[in-house]
Amino acid sequence: PMLHDYILANNKQVEEACRFSKMKLLLSHEEKAFYKQGISADPSFFKMFTFPLIEGDLSQFVGPDKIVLTASTAQTYFGSEKALGKTMKISSRDLTVVGVMQDVPTNSTLKFDFVFTIETSKQLGWVNLDVWNWSTHHLWIKLKPNESLSVFEATLKSLLQKNIKDSKDELHLQPLARIHLYSNGIDYDAPEWHGNIEYVYSFSTVAVFIILIACINYTNLATARSLKRAKEAGVRKVSGASPAQLMIQFFSESLIYALLAGILATGLAWLLWPTFQNLTGKPISFNGDVRWMGLIIVAVVLLCGILAGIYPALYLSRLKPTVVFKNAAKTGNRVITFRRVLVVVQFTLSLSFVAGTLIMYHQLQFIQNRDIGFNRNNIIVFRIPGKLQARYAELKSEIKKLAGVENITIVSQNMSAVSDAVSKVKWEGKPDQLNFDFHVIATDHDFVKTFDVQILQGRDYSVEIASDSTAYMLNEEAVTRMGIKNPVDKTYEIEGYKPGKIIGIIKDFNFESAQKKIEPLVIFISLIDAYDVSVRLRPGDIKNATDAIASVWKRFAPERPFEFSFLNEDLNKLYLTEHRTGQLFACLAILSIFVSCLGLLGIVMFTTEQRMKEVAVRKVMGASVTSVFFHISKEFFILILTANVIALPLAAYLMNKWLLKFAFADKVPVLIYIGTLLISFLVTLITIGFFALKSAQANPVVALKTE
């Protein structure tokens, strides 16, 4: 928090600065009480950000006990009544409504239901504004026009080292416009900020590839029909048409098809828009100039028309009339080879998507079902308010008596995302130059029992040993980083807490996403720092058990609704982006295979028509239906096999790069590649089977009667 004051006082480049912290709080008015997303912020918050005010005066948003509501929040509590001047309650403290603002747009980085002053947080004891090393708040900085971001950042880089003893942290700036897509992997950011530009690039690339596959289809079918169009081109040339005029004709046809497809695609996209939003889990709206979107669509349509029509136009416009009228305009080897290459290319792209989707699905199943080091099943989590901390022992005792409860503990953070860390620690035998962060979990005596954590050395906490109230437990990674042998009974101390003995070493477990490696962890007993209650339920009737806990809760906090979550679901939410990405890739893979098969189907129909006389001769010479079928199909299966040979290594290479994001990644099973191969052969068989079989069963007399 002191960083805010220092920057304003010592940097002329800065126009405004604002501290803020997001927190979910119980907001109440008389009998109405709901958990809402709030922001604790400086008064400059409304100077830096343009959230339009509906009523009130933001100049009054100064000092303690002031709050601004969004329109929907005001509607929830007051209905049609005016909210201005009314009293809201947070943590038994009265706050006066000084303003009502419009709801935050759905695509905003900042999402909240109300804003209250940071002075209120200070008086509630939630923040210390007079120290440097209090990092619960984020800091927004607005530079004056034409000031250099890089120059200003250079002045901040070593600021913490100058003002915090032994600090090695450096400050870096994140431009607001880059926060959502370029913040993935940055510690201490709000999780909802973390989009990923890599996925934007990936989906854009896939979209381009699918369009390319469709263009390949058109090119393939147009060249396959070249024999039928050859005489038309010859007649036009004899009538005086130039090659350029023929090219314009064939380009025009391609562009008309692309235009019709563009109109249909736009309508289909409009119809599927709600489904797409449900699939991505994100409300998507166009707030920009719609004309730009129209220009982009037109540009894509023109590009597709030109790309798809360029080869057929060049090929047909070059045909010589004398050759055409002598029936010599046959599909040459170069054209056939070109068509085969196009088929291989489009199926290579499609099968890469299929293999990549299967690998992504396998990895998601792996991280969701792997042993993370503790038992996460049948655990519910809920948060207690500060005033209930003093009665936690009583609450715990009542809940533990319930038939459906196996054990209960309290922790400082939800076990799905342990982000708090300390750096100022000492231990027996610590080298002076060795410094690193320890993630921390404050808890009670039943942590190990509740989460079923494995103890490798030493013992668990015991209520019968008084000294355990100041004892510590470390994970394997902490001991490794500390570089000590036989750590049990060594002295350990966190600044601000009493020194104690290390009584146990626990097996490493994941307390963050599997994308991150396991960091050093220290566990200690401190009920004053713990708010998240975790209850392990007995397998069986979970519904009755949670209802029973809710009944106990009502006796202790009748004014607060009982809100809980299942730890397993909280852990799975860490991979929600990857899960949705996998779903989208699956849809795109199916779409790409479908489009590729349409092209293959067209080629098969044309090929079987062209080879009717060949098939008839073979049947007259004694060939069976089966041998004729395999003779017709053989070429296409060879092409699909070639596509697999290219696609599978390509998918393996690209997906291995994706797997590098995970600290814990499973080996890709060979069955995925075999499965992709079998899928491709099955799809090909279904696509070409009917027409190949129809051609093989045709009466040879029909094909040969004109010979």
C-alpha positions in Angstrom: 0.0 0.0 0.0 2.8 2.5 0.7 3.9 2.0 -3.0 0.8 4.0 -4.0 1.8 7.0 -1.9 5.4 6.9 -3.0 4.5 6.8 -6.7 2.1 9.8 -6.4 4.6 11.8 -4.5 7.8 11.1 -6.5 6.7 10.6 -10.1 5.5 13.5 -12.2 4.6 11.2 -15.0 1.7 9.8 -13.0 -1.7 11.4 -13.4 -3.6 9.0 -11.0 -3.0 5.9 -9.0 -5.5 3.6 -7.3 -5.3 0.6 -5.0 -8.0 -2.0 -5.2 -8.8 -5.5 -4.0 -11.6 -7.9 -5.1 -13.4 -9.9 -2.4 -16.6 -11.8 -2.1 -18.5 -10.4 0.9 -21.9 -10.7 2.6 -23.7 -7.5 1.7 -26.9 -6.9 3.6 -29.7 -4.4 4.1 -32.3 -5.1 6.8 -33.5 -8.7 6.2 -31.9 -9.1 2.7 -28.4 -10.6 2.7 -26.5 -12.0 -0.3 -22.9 -12.8 -1.0 -21.8 -10.2 -3.6 -18.5 -9.5 -5.5 -17.1 -6.3 -4.0 -14.1 -4.0 -4.6 -12.2 -2.1 -2.0 -10.6 0.9 -3.7 -9.3 4.4 -3.4 -11.5 7.4 -4.4 -9.5 7.7 -7.6 -11.0 4.5 -8.8 -13.9 6.4 -10.4 -11.5 9.0 -11.9 -9.4 6.3 -13.6 -12.3 4.2 -14.9 -15.4 5.5 -16.7 -18.3 3.7 -15.0 -21.3 5.9 -15.7 -23.2 7.1 -12.6 -27.0 6.9 -12.5 -27.5 8.8 -9.3 -25.4 10.2 -6.5 -22.2 12.3 -6.1 -18.8 10.5 -6.4 -17.1 13.4 -4.6 -18.6 11.9 -1.5 -16.8 8.6 -2.1 -14.1 9.6 0.3 -13.2 8.3 3.8 -14.6 5.3 5.6 -18.1 3.8 5.4 -19.0 4.8 1.8 -20.3 2.5 -0.9 -21.3 2.7 -4.5 -23.7 0.0 -5.9 -24.3 -1.2 -9.4 -27.8 -0.8 -10.8 -28.7 -4.5 -10.6 -27.4 -4.7 -7.0 -29.5 -1.7 -6.0 -32.5 -3.4 -7.7 -31.9 -6.6 -5.7 -32.0 -4.8 -2.3 -34.3 -1.8 -2.9 -36.5 -2.7 -5.9 -38.0 0.5 -7.3 -37.0 2.6 -4.2 -34.1 5.0 -4.4 -30.9 3.5 -3.0 -29.1 6.8 -2.5 -28.5 7.5 1.2 -29.6 4.1 2.4 -27.5 2.0 4.7 -25.8 -1.3 3.7 -23.9 -3.6 6.1 -20.6 -5.4 5.6 -19.1 -7.4 8.5 -21.5 -5.7 10.9 -20.4 -2.2 9.8 -22.8 0.3 8.3 -21.9 1.9 5.0 -23.8 4.7 3.3 -24.8 4.5 -0.4 -23.3 7.6 -2.1 -23.9 6.5 -5.7 -25.5 4.0 -8.0 -23.7 3.2 -11.3 -24.6 1.4 -14.4 -23.9 -2.4 -14.4 -20.4 -3.4 -15.4 -20.3 -4.6 -19.1 -20.0 -8.3 -19.4 -16.7 -8.1 -21.3 -15.0 -5.9 -18.7 -11.8 -7.1 -16.9 -13.3 -5.6 -13.7 -16.5 -7.4 -12.7 -18.1 -6.3 -9.4 -21.4 -5.6 -7.7 -20.3 -2.8 -5.4 -17.3 -0.6 -4.5 -16.4 0.6 -1.0 -13.6 2.7 0.2 -10.2 1.4 1.1 -10.4 3.4 4.3 -13.3 1.1 5.3 -11.0 -2.0 4.8 -8.4 -0.3 6.9 -10.8 0.3 9.8 -12.0 -3.3 9.5 -8.4 -4.5 9.9 -8.3 -6.0 6.4 -5.4 -3.9 5.2 -2.5 -2.0 6.6 -1.9 1.2 4.6 1.2 2.2 6.4 3.6 -0.6 5.4 5.4 -1.5 2.2 5.1 -5.3 2.3 1.3 -5.7 2.4 0.4 -7.2 -1.0 -3.3 -7.9 -0.8 -4.1 -5.0 -3.2 -3.5 -4.4 -6.8 -2.3 -1.0 -8.0 -3.6 0.8 -11.1 -1.4 3.6 -12.5 -2.6 6.1 -15.1 0.3 8.0 -16.8 0.0 11.5 -18.2 -0.4 11.7 -22.0 2.8 11.1 -24.1 4.7 9.7 -21.1 7.0 6.7 -21.9 5.8 3.4 -20.3 9.3 1.8 -20.5 11.0 4.8 -18.9 8.5 4.9 -16.1 8.8 1.1 -15.6 12.6 1.4 -15.3 12.2 3.8 -12.4 9.9 1.3 -10.6 11.9 -1.9 -11.1 14.1 -1.8 -8.0 11.8 0.3 -5.8 10.9 -2.6 -3.5 14.5 -3.5 -2.9 15.2 0.0 -1.7 12.2 0.1 0.7 11.9 -3.5 1.9 14.8 -5.1 3.7 16.2 -8.2 2.0 13.6 -8.0 -0.8 14.6 -9.3 -4.2 11.3 -8.7 -5.9 11.1 -6.5 -8.9 8.1 -4.4 -10.2 6.8 -4.7 -13.7 3.8 -3.1 -15.4 0.9 -4.7 -17.2 -1.0 -2.4 -19.6 -4.7 -2.7 -19.0 -5.4 -3.7 -22.7 -3.1 -6.7 -22.4 -4.2 -8.0 -19.0 -6.9 -10.5 -20.1 -5.0 -12.3 -22.9 -1.4 -11.8 -21.8 -1.5 -12.5 -18.0 -1.6 -16.2 -18.0 1.0 -17.6 -15.6 1.5 -14.3 -13.7 1.3 -15.0 -10.0 -1.1 -13.1 -7.7 -3.3 -11.9 -10.5 -7.0 -12.5 -10.2 -7.8 -15.9 -12.0 -10.6 -14.4 -14.0 -8.2 -12.1 -15.7 -6.3 -15.0 -17.2 -7.3 -15.5 -20.8 -4.6 -16.9 -23.1 -3.6 -15.4 -26.4 -2.2 -18.8 -27.5 -5.8 -20.1 -27.7 -6.8 -17.1 -29.8 -4.0 -17.8 -32.2 -4.8 -21.6 -32.2 -8.5 -21.1 -33.0 -7.7 -18.5 -35.7 -5.3 -20.9 -37.3 -7.8 -23.7 -37.2 -10.4 -21.4 -38.8 -8.0 -20.6 -41.6 -7.2 -24.3 -42.1 -10.9 -25.2 -42.3 -11.5 -22.4 -44.9 -8.4 -23.8 -46.7 -9.9 -27.3 -46.7 -13.1 -25.9 -48.2 -11.1 -24.1 -50.9 -9.2 -27.3 -51.7 -12.6 -29.0 -52.1 -13.7 -26.5 -54.7 -10.4 -26.7 -56.5 -10.5 -30.5 -56.5 -14.0 -30.7 -57.8 -13.4 -28.0 -60.4 -10.4 -29.7 -61.8 -12.2 -33.1 -61.7 -15.0 -31.5 -63.8 -12.4 -30.0 -66.2 -13.1 -32.6 -69.0 -16.8 -31.6 -69.1 -15.9 -27.9 -69.0 -13.1 -28.3 -71.6 -15.4 -28.2 -74.7 -17.2 -25.2 -73.3 -13.9 -23.4 -72.9 -12.9 -24.5 -76.5 -16.2 -23.2 -78.0 -15.7 -19.8 -76.2 -12.2 -19.6 -77.5 -13.2 -20.3 -81.1 -15.9 -17.7 -80.7 -13.2 -15.2 -79.9 -12.9 -15.3 -76.1 -9.4 -14.5 -74.8 -7.7 -16.5 -72.0 -8.2 -13.4 -69.8 -12.0 -13.4 -70.4 -12.2 -17.2 -69.6 -10.3 -16.6 -66.4 -12.7 -13.8 -65.5 -15.6 -16.2 -66.1 -14.2 -19.0 -64.0 -13.2 -16.6 -61.3 -16.6 -15.1 -61.3 -18.2 -18.5 -60.8 -15.9 -19.1 -57.9 -16.7 -15.7 -56.3 -20.4 -16.2 -56.7 -20.2 -19.6 -54.9 -18.0 -17.9 -52.2 -20.6 -15.1 -51.9 -23.5 -17.5 -51.5 -21.5 -19.5 -49.0 -20.6 -16.3 -47.1 -24.3 -15.3 -46.8 -25.3 -18.7 -45.6 -22.3 -18.8 -43.2 -23.2 -15.4 -41.7 -26.8 -16.5 -41.2 -25.7 -19.8 -39.7 -23.2 -18.1 -37.4 -26.0 -15.7 -36.2 -28.3 -18.7 -35.4 -25.5 -20.6 -33.6 -24.2 -17.6 -31.6 -26.1 -18.5 -28.4 -24.8 -22.1 -28.6 -21.3 -20.9 -29.2 -21.5 -18.6 -26.1 -22.7 -21.5 -24.0 -19.9 -23.7 -25.3 -17.2 -21.1 -24.5 -18.8 -20.0 -21.3 -18.2 -16.3 -22.2 -20.8 -13.6 -23.1 -19.6 -12.3 -26.5 -20.8 -9.0 -27.9 -19.7 -6.7 -30.7 -19.1 -3.2 -29.2 -17.1 -1.9 -32.1 -18.0 -0.6 -35.5 -20.2 -3.2 -37.3 -19.0 -1.9 -40.6 -15.5 -3.2 -39.9 -16.9 -6.6 -39.3 -18.8 -6.4 -42.6 -15.6 -5.4 -44.4 -13.7 -8.3 -42.9 -16.4 -10.8 -44.0 -16.4 -9.4 -47.5 -12.6 -9.6 -47.6 -12.6 -13.3 -46.5 -15.3 -14.1 -49.1 -13.2 -12.5 -51.8 -10.0 -14.2 -50.7 -11.8 -17.6 -50.6 -13.3 -17.1 -54.1 -9.9 -16.1 -55.5 -8.0 -18.9 -53.7 -10.5 -21.6 -54.7 -10.8 -20.5 -58.3 -7.3 -19.6 -59.3 -6.1 -23.1 -60.4 -9.3 -24.1 -62.3 -9.3 -20.7 -64.0 -5.7 -21.0 -65.1 -6.0 -24.6 -66.2 -9.2 -24.2 -68.3 -8.2 -20.9 -69.8 -5.0 -22.5 -71.2 -6.7 -25.4 -73.1 -6.3 -25.3 -76.9 -9.5 -25.6 -78.9 -7.8 -28.0 -81.5 -6.9 -30.4 -78.7 -10.3 -30.1 -77.1 -12.3 -30.9 -80.2 -10.1 -33.9 -81.0 -11.2 -35.3 -77.5 -7.6 -35.2 -76.5 -8.2 -33.0 -73.5 -7.9 -35.7 -70.9 -6.9 -35.2 -67.3 -3.1 -35.4 -67.4 -0.8 -36.8 -64.8 0.0 -33.4 -63.4 -3.6 -32.6 -62.8 -4.3 -36.0 -61.2 -1.2 -35.6 -59.0 -2.3 -32.1 -58.1 -5.7 -33.4 -57.0 -4.1 -36.2 -54.9 -1.8 -33.7 -53.2 -4.8 -31.5 -52.3 -6.7 -34.5 -50.8 -3.6 -35.4 -48.8 -3.2 -31.8 -47.6 -6.8 -31.4 -46.4 -6.9 -34.8 -44.6 -3.5 -34.0 -43.0 -5.0 -30.9 -41.5 -8.2 -32.7 -40.4 -6.5 -35.6 -38.9 -4.1 -33.3 -37.1 -7.1 -31.8 -35.4 -8.5 -35.2 -34.5 -5.3 -36.4 -33.0 -4.7 -33.1 -31.2 -8.3 -33.3 -29.7 -7.8 -36.8 -28.5 -4.4 -35.9 -26.9 -6.0 -32.9 -25.2 -8.9 -35.0 -23.9 -6.4 -37.6 -22.5 -4.4 -34.9 -20.7 -7.5 -33.3 -19.1 -8.6 -36.7 -17.9 -5.2 -37.3 -16.5 -4.9 -34.1 -14.5 -8.5 -34.4 -13.2 -8.1 -38.0 -12.1 -4.4 -38.3 -11.1 -3.4 -38.7 -7.5 -2.6 -35.1 -6.4 -1.2 -36.1 -3.0 -4.4 -35.8 -0.9 -7.9 -37.2 -1.0 -10.1 -34.6 -2.6 -13.3 -36.6 -2.8 -16.4 -35.9 -0.6 -15.0 -32.6 0.8 -17.2 -29.6 1.0 -15.7 -26.1 1.6 -17.3 -23.0 3.1 -16.1 -19.8 4.6 -16.8 -18.4 8.1 -17.0 -14.7 8.8 -14.5 -13.1 11.1 -16.9 -12.8 14.0 -17.5 -16.6 13.9 -13.8 -17.4 14.2 -13.9 -17.2 18.0 -16.7 -19.8 18.0 -14.9 -22.1 15.5 -14.1 -24.8 18.1 -17.8 -24.9 19.1 -18.9 -25.0 15.4 -16.4 -27.8 14.6 -17.6 -29.8 17.6 -21.2 -29.6 16.5 -20.5 -30.5 12.9 -18.2 -33.4 13.8 -21.1 -35.0 15.8 -23.2 -35.3 12.6 -23.6 -38.9 11.3 -22.5 -38.0 7.8 -19.3 -36.2 8.8 -15.9 -38.0 8.9 -13.6 -35.1 9.8 -13.3 -31.3 9.7 -10.5 -28.8 9.6 -10.0 -25.1 8.8 -7.5 -23.6 6.5 -6.3 -20.1 5.4 -7.0 -20.8 1.7 -9.1 -23.1 -0.4 -7.0 -26.1 -1.2 -7.6 -25.6 -4.9 -5.5 -22.5 -5.0 -3.0 -21.9 -2.3 -1.3 -18.7 -3.4 -0.2 -16.9 -0.2 3.5 -17.1 0.4 6.2 -15.8 2.9 9.8 -15.1 2.2 11.0 -13.9 5.6 11.7 -17.3 7.3 14.6 -18.8 9.3 15.6 -22.3 10.1 18.3 -24.0 11.9 21.4 -24.1 9.7 20.1 -21.7 7.1 22.8 -20.2 4.8 22.6 -16.4 4.8 22.5 -16.2 1.0 19.6 -18.7 0.6 16.2 -17.0 0.2 13.0 -18.3 -1.5 9.3 -18.2 -0.9 7.3 -20.7 1.1 3.6 -21.1 0.3 1.7 -21.1 3.6 -1.3 -22.9 5.0 -2.6 -21.9 8.4 -4.8 -24.6 9.9 -5.7 -26.6 13.0 -4.7 -30.0 14.4 -6.9 -32.0 11.9 -5.5 -30.9 8.6 -3.6 -34.2 7.8 -6.5 -36.4 8.9 -9.1 -34.5 6.9 -7.2 -34.3 3.7 -5.5 -37.7 4.1 -2.1 -36.3 3.5 0.8 -38.8 3.7 3.5 -38.1 6.4 7.0 -39.3 5.2 9.0 -38.3 8.3 8.0 -37.3 11.9 4.4 -37.2 13.1 1.1 -35.4 12.8 -0.2 -32.6 15.1 -1.6 -33.7 18.4 -3.9 -31.7 20.7 -2.3 -33.4 23.7 1.2 -31.9 23.0 1.1 -28.2 23.9 4.2 -27.3 21.9 2.5 -28.3 18.7 0.7 -25.0 18.7 3.9 -23.4 17.4 5.2 -26.5 15.4 5.6 -26.6 11.7 5.2 -29.2 8.9 7.0 -28.9 5.6 6.6 -30.6 2.2 9.3 -32.5 0.4 10.0 -29.7 -2.0 10.6 -27.3 0.9 13.2 -29.7 2.5 14.9 -30.1 -0.9 15.2 -26.4 -1.4 16.4 -25.9 2.1 19.1 -28.4 1.6 18.9 -30.0 5.0 19.0 -33.6 6.1 17.0 -34.9 9.0 14.8 -31.8 9.3 12.5 -33.2 12.0 13.1 -31.4 15.3 15.0 -28.6 13.7 14.0 -25.0 14.6 11.9 -23.0 12.1 10.4 -19.5 12.3 8.2 -17.3 10.1 8.6 -13.6 10.8 5.6 -12.4 12.9 5.0 -15.9 14.4 6.7 -17.7 17.3 9.6 -20.1 16.4 8.9 -23.8 16.7 10.1 -27.2 15.9 9.6 -29.0 12.6 7.5 -32.1 13.6 6.8 -33.7 10.3 7.6 -33.9 6.5 4.6 -34.5 4.3 4.5 -35.9 0.8 4.3 -33.3 -2.0 0.8 -32.6 -3.1 -0.7 -30.2 -5.7 -2.1 -27.1 -4.1 -2.3 -25.2 -7.4 -3.0 -26.1 -11.0 -1.1 -29.0 -12.5 0.3 -26.5 -15.0 2.5 -25.3 -12.1 5.2 -27.4 -10.4 4.9 -28.0 -6.7 6.4 -25.2 -4.7 7.8 -25.2 -1.1 5.0 -25.4 1.5 4.9 -24.8 5.2 1.9 -25.7 7.4 1.3 -24.3 10.9 -1.5 -23.9 13.4 -3.1 -20.4 13.5 -6.8 -20.2 13.7 -6.7 -16.4 13.5 -5.5 -16.7 9.9 -7.9 -19.4 8.8 -11.4 -18.9 7.4 -12.1 -21.8 5.0 -13.7 -24.8 6.7 -13.2 -28.1 4.9 -15.5 -31.0 5.9 -14.9 -34.6 4.8 -18.2 -36.4 4.4 -18.7 -40.1 4.6 -19.5 -41.8 1.3 -23.2 -42.2 1.0 -26.0 -39.7 1.3 -24.1 -36.4 0.7 -27.4 -34.5 0.4 -28.5 -35.3 3.9 -25.1 -34.6 5.3 -24.9 -31.1 3.7 -28.4 -30.3 4.9 -27.4 -31.3 8.4 -24.4 -29.0 8.3 -26.6 -26.2 7.0 -28.9 -26.7 10.0 -25.9 -26.3 12.3 -24.8 -23.2 10.4 -28.2 -21.5 10.9 -27.8 -21.9 14.6 -24.4 -20.1 14.6 -25.0 -17.5 11.8 -28.8 -17.2 11.2 -28.3 -13.9 9.3 -26.0 -15.5 6.7 -26.9 -18.0 3.9 -25.0 -21.2 3.9 -22.9 -21.3 0.7 -20.5 -24.2 0.1 -18.7 -25.8 -2.8 -17.2 -29.3 -3.4 -13.5 -29.2 -3.4 -13.4 -31.7 -6.3 -15.4 -29.2 -8.4 -13.2 -26.3 -7.3 -10.1 -28.2 -8.5 -11.8 -29.1 -11.8 -12.5 -25.4 -12.4 -8.8 -24.8 -12.6 -8.9 -26.5 -16.0 -12.1 -25.0 -17.2 -10.4 -23.2 -20.0 -8.6 -26.3 -21.2 -11.9 -28.3 -21.0 -13.8 -25.8 -23.1 -10.9 -25.5 -25.5 -11.0 -29.3 -25.9 -14.7 -29.1 -26.6 -14.2 -26.5 -29.2 -11.4 -28.4 -30.8 -13.6 -31.5 -30.9 -16.3 -29.5 -32.8 -13.7 -28.1 -35.2 -12.2 -31.5 -35.8 -15.6 -33.0 -36.6 -16.3 -30.0 -38.9 -13.0 -30.3 -40.7 -13.4 -34.1 -41.2 -16.9 -33.5 -42.5 -15.8 -30.8 -45.0 -12.9 -33.0 -46.1 -15.3 -35.9 -46.6 -17.6 -33.8 -48.7 -14.6 -33.1 -51.0 -13.6 -36.7 -51.1 -17.2 -37.7 -51.9 -17.3 -35.4 -54.8 -14.0 -36.7 -56.2 -15.2 -40.3 -55.7 -18.4 -39.6 -57.6 -16.6 -38.1 -60.5 -13.9 -40.8 -60.5 -16.3 -43.7 -60.5 -18.3 -42.0 -63.3 -15.1 -41.6 -65.4 -14.0 -45.2 -64.8 -17.3 -46.9 -65.6 -15.9 -48.4 -68.9 -12.7 -49.6 -67.2 -14.8 -51.3 -64.4 -17.0 -52.8 -67.1 -14.0 -54.3 -69.0 -12.7 -55.7 -65.8 -16.0 -57.4 -65.0 -16.3 -58.8 -68.5 -12.7 -60.3 -68.0 -13.9 -62.0 -64.9 -13.2 -59.6 -62.0 -15.4 -60.1 -58.9 -17.3 -57.3 -57.3 -15.0 -57.4 -54.3 -11.8 -57.1 -56.4 -13.3 -54.2 -58.4 -14.4 -52.5 -55.2 -10.9 -52.7 -53.7 -9.4 -51.6 -57.0 -11.5 -48.4 -57.0 -11.0 -47.8 -53.3 -7.2 -48.5 -53.2 -6.1 -45.1 -54.4 -8.1 -43.3 -51.8 -7.0 -45.4 -48.9 -3.4 -44.9 -50.0 -4.0 -41.1 -50.0 -5.5 -41.3 -46.5 -2.6 -43.4 -45.2 -0.2 -40.8 -46.6 -2.1 -38.1 -44.8 -1.8 -40.1 -41.6 1.9 -40.5 -42.0 2.2 -36.7 -42.2 -0.5 -35.7 -39.7 0.3 -37.9 -36.8 4.0 -36.8 -36.3 2.8 -33.2 -36.9 0.1 -33.5 -34.2 2.6 -35.2 -31.8 5.1 -32.3 -32.2 2.5 -29.5 -31.7 0.7 -31.2 -28.8 4.0 -32.0 -27.0 4.6 -28.2 -27.1 1.1 -27.7 -25.5 1.9 -30.4 -22.9 5.0 -28.4 -21.8 2.6 -26.0 -20.1 1.8 -28.6 -17.6 4.2 -29.5 -14.8 2.5 -32.8 -14.7 1.7 -34.3 -18.1 1.0 -37.9 -19.1 2.7 -39.7 -21.9 0.6 -39.8 -25.0 -0.6 -43.4 -25.5 0.1 -45.0 -28.9 -3.6 -46.0 -29.0 -4.5 -42.4 -29.7 -2.5 -42.5 -32.9 -3.8 -45.9 -33.8 -7.3 -44.6 -33.1 -6.8 -41.6 -35.4 -5.7 -44.0 -38.1 -8.7 -46.3 -37.7 -11.1 -43.3 -37.6 -9.7 -42.0 -40.8 -10.0 -45.3 -42.6 -13.6 -45.8 -41.2 -14.6 -42.3 -42.4 -13.1 -42.9 -45.8 -14.8 -46.3 -46.1 -18.2 -44.8 -45.2 -17.5 -41.8 -47.6 -16.5 -43.8 -50.7 -18.0 -47.2 -50.0 -21.5 -46.6 -51.5 -20.3 -45.2 -54.8 -17.4 -47.6 -55.1 -19.7 -50.6 -54.4 -22.4 -49.2 -56.8 -19.8 -48.9 -59.6 -18.5 -52.4 -58.9 -22.0 -53.9 -59.0 -23.1 -52.0 -62.2 -24.1 -54.0 -65.3 -21.1 -53.8 -67.7 -23.5 -53.9 -70.7 -24.7 -50.4 -69.9 -21.2 -48.9 -70.0 -20.1 -50.8 -73.1 -23.2 -50.7 -75.3 -21.9 -47.6 -77.3 -18.5 -49.2 -78.0 
